[in-house]
Amino acid sequence: PMFRKGQRETVWQRHVAQHYGRAVADALQWGAPDAMAYHARCKRVAVLRAWTDGMPIAEIETKFTVNPLYSIGSGDIRGFADFARFHLVAAFEIADVLLLGQGPSAEDVENLLAQLEAGIPTDALGLLDLRVRLGRGTYLALHQAGLSNPADIWAIGEERLRVLVGNGTAAALQALRPPEASAAGSTEAGDRG
């Protein structure tokens, strides 16, 4: 959603240039039918950066809404991420052929696809290895607590896990805890007692 009056949406061009460089900001302009379409592309890129950096949805909505009648909502954010994921796969395959394998690695693209899907930072992607699908807020809570993979989760006590993610999610995670991790977790709990 773009506010078409005034210059308030032009800020996203500077945002893209600052975070990704002038070449990317210029590339987004290619084929845009007008300045508003270009600024809309830049705004979507800025929203996706906030999403993959783990910014809370409410904060993204506030930051990227310049007029209440043209507000950015969670559906918009999710739509931008899904649209980018859909096109990224094809773009990578084309770039890989054109660049003779000298472009981004398949692993980098897979990581970006996972970030776009889950809305979490790169260093939290290890949490996706859990055998249970968690909500974005739960992944971010675990990440903000310094946990970035299943081993980190198994290393903390059950009480701390409940505080971080709530009783229901903690119980689901505890059910997945490997037996060797359970012994380590109970030792840690015993050491505190």
Phi, psi and chi 1 to 4 in degrees:
 res  aa     phi    psi   chi1   chi2   chi3   chi4
   1 PRO       -  126.6  -22.6   30.7      -      -
   2 MET  -120.5  137.3  -63.6  -71.5  -70.8      -
   3 PHE   -87.4  112.6 -177.5   60.0      -      -
   4 ARG   -85.3   -5.4  -61.7 -168.4  178.0  -81.1
   5 LYS  -102.7  139.2  -64.1  178.9 -177.7  170.4
   6 GLY    80.6 -170.3      -      -      -      -
   7 GLN  -110.7   15.1  -61.5  -65.4  -47.6      -
   8 ARG   -68.3  -20.5  -67.7  164.0   47.7  177.5
   9 GLU   -90.5   -6.1  -61.7  -76.5   12.4      -
  10 THR   -72.7  -14.5   61.7      -      -      -
  11 VAL   -62.3  -26.5   66.9      -      -      -
  12 TRP   -68.9  -27.6  -48.6  122.5      -      -
  13 GLN   -62.7  -45.1  173.6 -172.1   -7.2      -
  14 ARG   -64.5  -37.7  -71.4 -170.9  -56.3  -83.5
  15 HIS   -59.9  -47.5  178.2   89.4      -      -
  16 VAL   -63.3  -46.0  170.2      -      -      -
  17 ALA   -61.1  -38.8      -      -      -      -
  18 GLN   -67.4  -42.8  176.6 -174.9    1.1      -
  19 HIS   -88.3  -29.9  -70.3  -73.1      -      -
  20 TYR  -119.9  -10.2  -62.9  106.7      -      -
  21 GLY   102.1  158.7      -      -      -      -
  22 ARG   -63.6  -35.6 -173.3   77.4 -140.3  153.1
  23 ALA   -61.2  -39.8      -      -      -      -
  24 VAL   -69.2  -42.4  172.2      -      -      -
  25 ALA   -60.7  -40.4      -      -      -      -
  26 ASP   -68.2  -39.6  -69.8  -15.5      -      -
  27 ALA   -62.9  -33.9      -      -      -      -
  28 LEU   -66.1  -22.2  -72.1  170.3      -      -
  29 GLN   -78.5  -21.5 -165.1  167.9   14.8      -
  30 TRP   -60.9  125.9 -174.5   80.4      -      -
  31 GLY    77.6   -0.4      -      -      -      -
  32 ALA   -70.9  130.7      -      -      -      -
  33 PRO   -68.0  -24.6   19.4  -26.9      -      -
  34 ASP  -159.6  176.4   57.8   24.8      -      -
  35 ALA   -62.9  -36.6      -      -      -      -
  36 MET   -64.1  -41.3 -172.9   55.7   66.2      -
  37 ALA   -63.5  -39.7      -      -      -      -
  38 TYR   -62.5  -46.9  169.5   57.2      -      -
  39 HIS   -65.6  -33.2  -65.4  -57.4      -      -
  40 ALA   -64.9  -40.5      -      -      -      -
  41 ARG   -61.2  -45.6  -71.3  176.6 -178.1  177.7
  42 CYS   -62.4  -39.2  -69.0      -      -      -
  43 LYS   -64.3  -43.0 -174.6  174.2 -174.6  176.1
  44 ARG   -61.3  -41.7  -76.5 -169.6  -62.9  -88.4
  45 VAL   -62.1  -42.2  168.8      -      -      -
  46 ALA   -64.9  -40.7      -      -      -      -
  47 VAL   -62.8  -43.8  167.7      -      -      -
  48 LEU   -65.0  -35.5  -71.9  174.3      -      -
  49 ARG   -63.4  -45.0  178.6  179.2  172.8   84.4
  50 ALA   -62.0  -41.7      -      -      -      -
  51 TRP   -60.4  -49.3  169.8 -104.5      -      -
  52 THR   -76.6  -17.5   58.3      -      -      -
  53 ASP   -80.1   -9.1  -78.3   -8.6      -      -
  54 GLY    89.8   17.1      -      -      -      -
  55 MET   -65.0  134.5 -177.5 -177.2  -74.7      -
  56 PRO   -57.1  145.3  -23.3   33.0      -      -
  57 ILE   -57.5  -42.8  -72.4  179.9      -      -
  58 ALA   -59.7  -37.8      -      -      -      -
  59 GLU   -69.7  -39.7 -162.7  173.4  -38.1      -
  60 ILE   -61.8  -45.7  -64.7  172.1      -      -
  61 GLU   -57.9  -44.2  -68.7  171.0  -17.1      -
  62 THR   -67.6  -46.1  -59.3      -      -      -
  63 LYS   -64.4  -38.2  180.0  176.0 -178.3  172.2
  64 PHE  -101.0    3.6  -66.5   95.7      -      -
  65 THR   -96.3  113.5  -64.4      -      -      -
  66 VAL   -98.6  -12.3  -62.9      -      -      -
  67 ASN  -151.8  128.0 -178.9  -52.3      -      -
  68 PRO   -55.2  -25.4  -20.9   29.0      -      -
  69 LEU   -76.4  -16.9  -63.4  175.4      -      -
  70 TYR  -125.7   57.1  -57.5   95.6      -      -
  71 SER   -83.2  150.6   61.7      -      -      -
  72 ILE   -90.9  130.0  -68.9  -73.9      -      -
  73 GLY  -122.3  175.0      -      -      -      -
  74 SER   -61.7  -33.5   60.3      -      -      -
  75 GLY   -65.4  -37.1      -      -      -      -
  76 ASP   -64.0  -46.0  -62.2  -49.5      -      -
  77 ILE   -60.4  -48.8  -61.6  163.6      -      -
  78 ARG   -62.7  -39.9 -161.1   75.2 -173.6  130.5
  79 GLY   -62.9  -42.5      -      -      -      -
  80 PHE   -60.8  -44.2  -62.3  161.6      -      -
  81 ALA   -65.1  -44.7      -      -      -      -
  82 ASP   -64.7  -41.5  -69.9  -17.1      -      -
  83 PHE   -62.3  -43.9 -173.3   77.7      -      -
  84 ALA   -64.8  -42.0      -      -      -      -
  85 ARG   -61.4  -44.3  -75.6  177.1   45.2 -124.7
  86 PHE   -58.3  -46.3  175.6   75.6      -      -
  87 HIS   -81.4  -25.4  -70.6  -72.7      -      -
  88 LEU   -64.2  -38.4 -176.5   61.4      -      -
  89 VAL   -61.3  -49.7  172.6      -      -      -
  90 ALA   -64.9  -42.1      -      -      -      -
  91 ALA   -61.7  -40.5      -      -      -      -
  92 PHE   -64.0  -44.0  168.8   67.7      -      -
  93 GLU   -62.0  -41.3  -70.1  172.1   -2.2      -
  94 ILE   -66.2  -47.1  -67.5  167.4      -      -
  95 ALA   -62.4  -37.5      -      -      -      -
  96 ASP   -62.3  -40.6 -162.9   42.9      -      -
  97 VAL   -69.7  -48.6  169.8      -      -      -
  98 LEU   -64.1  -36.5  -70.6  174.5      -      -
  99 LEU   -95.3    8.1  -60.9  173.5      -      -
 100 LEU    52.4   43.8  -57.6  171.7      -      -
 101 GLY    77.2    7.8      -      -      -      -
 102 GLN   -95.5    4.8  -61.5  -58.9  -50.6      -
 103 GLY   -85.5 -155.5      -      -      -      -
 104 PRO   -62.8  151.0   13.0  -17.7      -      -
 105 SER   -77.0  156.5   70.8      -      -      -
 106 ALA   -59.8  -36.0      -      -      -      -
 107 GLU   -64.8  -41.7 -178.7 -178.3   -2.8      -
 108 ASP   -62.3  -41.4  -71.1  -17.2      -      -
 109 VAL   -67.5  -41.7  172.5      -      -      -
 110 GLU   -60.7  -41.2  -73.3  -62.5  -39.0      -
 111 ASN   -63.4  -43.0  -74.7  -16.0      -      -
 112 LEU   -65.2  -40.3 -178.9   53.9      -      -
 113 LEU   -60.8  -42.9  -70.8  169.5      -      -
 114 ALA   -64.8  -40.7      -      -      -      -
 115 GLN   -61.6  -44.5  -84.2 -171.5  -84.8      -
 116 LEU   -63.6  -37.6  -72.7  167.4      -      -
 117 GLU   -70.7  -46.5 -177.7  175.1   -0.5      -
 118 ALA   -90.1  -23.9      -      -      -      -
 119 GLY    72.9   40.0      -      -      -      -
 120 ILE  -128.3  157.3   58.9  176.9      -      -
 121 PRO   -67.2  162.1  -16.1   26.9      -      -
 122 THR   -56.0  -43.4  -54.7      -      -      -
 123 ASP   -74.7    1.5   54.5  -10.2      -      -
 124 ALA  -105.4   -0.5      -      -      -      -
 125 LEU   -61.9  -25.5  -70.9  175.9      -      -
 126 GLY   -60.7  -24.6      -      -      -      -
 127 LEU   -66.6  -22.1  -66.0  170.3      -      -
 128 LEU   -70.1  -10.5  -62.1  177.1      -      -
 129 ASP   -77.4   -8.3  -67.3  -23.2      -      -
 130 LEU   -62.9  145.7  -67.9  164.7      -      -
 131 ARG   -83.9   16.3  -66.9 -173.2  -30.6 -113.0
 132 VAL  -131.8  138.9   63.7      -      -      -
 133 ARG   -83.5  124.2  178.9   77.1  172.7  149.5
 134 LEU  -108.3  162.5  -57.4  173.7      -      -
 135 GLY   -76.0  159.9      -      -      -      -
 136 ARG   -56.3  -42.7  179.3  176.2 -172.9 -103.9
 137 GLY   -61.2  -35.8      -      -      -      -
 138 THR   -69.9  -44.7  -56.6      -      -      -
 139 TYR   -58.1  -43.5  -73.7  126.6      -      -
 140 LEU   -67.7  -36.9  -67.6  174.6      -      -
 141 ALA   -63.6  -43.1      -      -      -      -
 142 LEU   -64.0  -43.7  -67.7  168.5      -      -
 143 HIS   -63.8  -43.2  176.4 -105.8      -      -
 144 GLN   -65.7  -22.4  -71.9  169.6   -6.7      -
 145 ALA   -85.8    3.7      -      -      -      -
 146 GLY    89.2   12.3      -      -      -      -
 147 LEU  -100.3  129.5  -50.2  173.0      -      -
 148 SER  -131.0    2.8   60.2      -      -      -
 149 ASN  -160.3  169.2   58.4   55.9      -      -
 150 PRO   -58.0  -37.6  -29.5   37.5      -      -
 151 ALA   -60.4  -38.4      -      -      -      -
 152 ASP   -62.2  -39.9  -68.8  -15.2      -      -
 153 ILE   -67.5  -42.3  -68.3  171.3      -      -
 154 TRP   -68.2  -23.1  -50.8  144.8      -      -
 155 ALA   -78.7  -17.2      -      -      -      -
 156 ILE   -93.0  159.9   66.3  170.8      -      -
 157 GLY   -73.4  159.5      -      -      -      -
 158 GLU   -62.2  -37.2 -168.0  172.3  -22.3      -
 159 GLU   -62.0  -46.9  -94.8 -179.5   59.5      -
 160 ARG   -63.8  -38.5 -179.4  157.6 -178.3 -116.6
 161 LEU   -62.3  -42.3 -172.3   58.3      -      -
 162 ARG   -61.8  -40.0  -87.9 -165.6 -123.3  124.1
 163 VAL   -63.7  -39.7  168.0      -      -      -
 164 LEU   -72.1  -42.1  -70.9  172.4      -      -
 165 VAL  -124.2   -1.6  -61.5      -      -      -
 166 GLY    92.3  162.2      -      -      -      -
 167 ASN   -64.2  -45.9  -68.9  -26.6      -      -
 168 GLY   -63.9  -47.8      -      -      -      -
 169 THR   -68.1  -38.4  -57.0      -      -      -
 170 ALA   -62.3  -40.3      -      -      -      -
 171 ALA   -64.4  -41.1      -      -      -      -
 172 ALA   -64.0  -39.8      -      -      -      -
 173 LEU   -69.7  -40.2  -70.9  170.0      -      -
 174 GLN   -61.4  -34.6  -69.9  -64.6  -16.6      -
 175 ALA   -65.4  -23.5      -      -      -      -
 176 LEU   -91.7   -8.9  -62.1  173.6      -      -
 177 ARG   -60.9  125.2 -174.3 -176.1  -67.4  -96.2
 178 PRO   -64.0  150.2  -11.5   19.9      -      -
 179 PRO   -54.8  -41.1  -21.0   28.2      -      -
 180 GLU   -65.5  -32.0   62.8  -84.7    5.4      -
 181 ALA   -73.9  -32.5      -      -      -      -
 182 SER   -63.0  -40.1  -65.9      -      -      -
 183 ALA   -64.7  -41.5      -      -      -      -
 184 ALA   -67.0  -40.8      -      -      -      -
 185 GLY   -65.1  -39.3      -      -      -      -
 186 SER   -71.9  -31.3   63.2      -      -      -
 187 THR   -64.4  -43.8  -57.2      -      -      -
 188 GLU   -61.2  -43.0  177.5 -171.1  -43.9      -
 189 ALA   -64.2  -38.8      -      -      -      -
 190 GLY   -67.1  -35.9      -      -      -      -
 191 ASP   -64.7  -33.2  -70.1  -15.9      -      -
 192 ARG   -75.1  -27.4  -77.3 -166.6  -42.9 -119.4
 193 GLY   -80.4      -      -      -      -      -
